[in-house]
């Protein structure tokens, strides 16, 4: 019996606890060289979208059944900003983001070979814009910390835990990040993933 377990786990690939009950998405943080300067691509979601209309995001979306995260990122990019697979490259996966509302996001770092090939889908994207990468290197985001408290249902079995209703539960902390660039407010999970990438660049001591 133990041998069977050892065999099953000999080449085990670990992932995130609870992922099968979570919604999953993937996005690409795209770099593009414009006038010898490295820029980051952002898109403003169409104001006709049911979810987060008018928000600023990276190209990407839901991971469909049978897709891996990278395949989903590529498909969503082609659908949203009209590029073909040959028009861009994915450089590397970035740190996976888990959210408090049951969403798991796989970010990737990529670059666009020719920005003139971009043809946005008006059903999903209002417009795109570029921000110099150095702007994010030089400017820290505004960070607002909020307390997260779990509201337990009336049928929560307090009798099964030491202390019952007097148990000292721990509350969480949620960070909201905001970058301001011209008239654009880049915030939420887009800012969180961007900030993580920028901090990683700094840790790697990337020279421009």
Steps between C-alpha positions, in 0.01 A plus 500: 500500500774748593691400188199594286484844658875551449468401134206734442686795652848431362451753220230710666457857380368723779261788437275723712283348771132520404556595136232264370234710674642829370441697182821532301630757254828596337637829370809630324699804609619611158815705438554687176791712380379838376754764391778304673306502829344195667128543565229298673171441318168553678146472374186670623214253509199585290232691686253246357656212695289349777802449724722797597406732210749781449765343722864488393639151451754286318398283203366170628200325641339177614680168465258276314461128564779305332732802481815558694562855630747589224262386225222711653724807518593463133139443388366796698775726364412409142129559570536830687775688320500319166856372494598171342720256690797598285462869598609451861709280727448385856823542696416337831226420751476742793381446856148355526247726670227367729214732590258512792206455263592154380691599186841364407704692240803383303698803373759472224762740375508552126605741228333625183715497189305762304231713668355601161356148480266572793131508403284519811163331534254781577266254669759439772748787488426874494860594421861420583781722625868467584693614807882516511632220719735744671200692631413204722863453598518862617151539652368294790126427511262636760426210737184489711466223759153372585402251767327184379254342744320171441124517558408155631155356435250439777552123470876526563575215749666701777446205736765306308784744571680592821356821639185487289382848401783649705767336280759755391466485122766672292397767252672555168661800334421603143725739311354724231762647266458808280727634226409837348622567145360808327121453515524125559453328835662158490383315808366174644635163391659660193708725725582209734638287215683797350658593832613142558667498158668837562632386837633184338677710235664702777601184687659368180683834461394533137688782327321708232 
